[in-house]
Amino acid sequence: MNEIQIDRIIEMAWEDRTPFDAIKFQFHLSEADVKALMKKELKFSSYKLWRIRVENCKTKHAAKRAETIERFKCNRQRAISNNKISKR
């Protein structure tokens, strides 16, 4: 993985509305792999804050999400691979 991909994974991991399934779909990293990457790349205090945030966030885990949400990307996004919002 290059630095740009690692930065994007960290950004997605910090986003409350981006589930681990989206990271797995785009980067082929499991939740455990993301946690290991975050532990490696972040300061320990930042990692602890992130872990607390993730544990309490219902939208990060598919099992905890509301049943009405069936997607993991914004409906305005063209493709998850580039994370671009379509032009109107």
C-alpha positions in Angstrom: 0.0 0.0 0.0 1.2 3.5 -0.8 1.0 6.5 1.4 -2.1 7.9 -0.4 -4.0 4.7 0.2 -3.0 4.6 3.8 -4.1 8.2 4.3 -7.5 7.3 2.7 -8.0 4.3 4.9 -7.2 6.3 8.0 -9.6 9.0 6.8 -12.4 6.4 6.1 -11.7 4.8 9.5 -12.2 8.1 11.3 -15.5 8.8 9.5 -18.4 7.8 11.6 -20.7 6.9 8.6 -18.1 4.8 6.8 -18.5 1.1 7.8 -15.7 -1.3 7.9 -17.4 -3.1 5.0 -16.7 -0.1 2.7 -13.0 -0.2 3.6 -13.0 -4.0 3.0 -14.8 -3.5 -0.4 -12.4 -0.8 -1.5 -9.1 -1.9 0.0 -9.6 -5.6 0.9 -8.7 -5.0 4.5 -10.7 -6.7 7.3 -11.7 -4.8 10.5 -8.8 -6.4 12.3 -6.4 -5.3 9.6 -7.8 -1.7 9.8 -7.3 -1.7 13.6 -3.7 -2.9 13.2 -3.0 -0.3 10.6 -4.5 2.4 12.8 -2.5 1.3 15.7 0.7 1.3 13.6 0.1 4.7 12.0 -1.5 6.8 14.8 -0.1 8.0 18.1 -1.1 5.7 20.9 -3.4 8.4 22.5 -5.1 9.0 19.1 -5.5 5.2 18.6 -7.2 4.9 22.0 -9.6 7.7 21.2 -10.4 6.2 17.8 -11.1 2.7 19.4 -13.5 4.2 21.9 -15.2 6.1 19.2 -15.5 3.0 16.9 -16.8 0.8 19.8 -19.6 3.3 20.5 -20.5 4.1 16.9 -23.5 2.2 15.5 -22.7 3.1 11.9 -19.2 1.5 11.8 -20.5 -2.0 12.1 -23.0 -3.5 9.7 -24.6 -5.6 12.5 -25.3 -2.4 14.6 -26.6 -0.3 11.7 -30.2 0.4 11.2 -31.9 -2.1 9.0 -33.2 0.6 6.7 -29.6 1.4 5.6 -28.6 -1.1 2.9 -25.7 0.8 1.3 -22.3 1.9 2.5 -21.8 4.8 0.1 -23.6 8.1 -0.4 -26.3 7.8 -3.0 -24.8 10.8 -4.8 -21.5 9.0 -5.3 -20.7 7.7 -8.8 -18.2 5.0 -7.8 -16.8 4.1 -4.4 -13.4 3.5 -5.9 -12.8 7.2 -6.6 -15.0 8.7 -3.9 -16.2 11.4 -6.2 -19.6 13.1 -6.1 -21.2 13.2 -9.5 -21.4 16.5 -11.3 -24.8 18.0 -11.7 
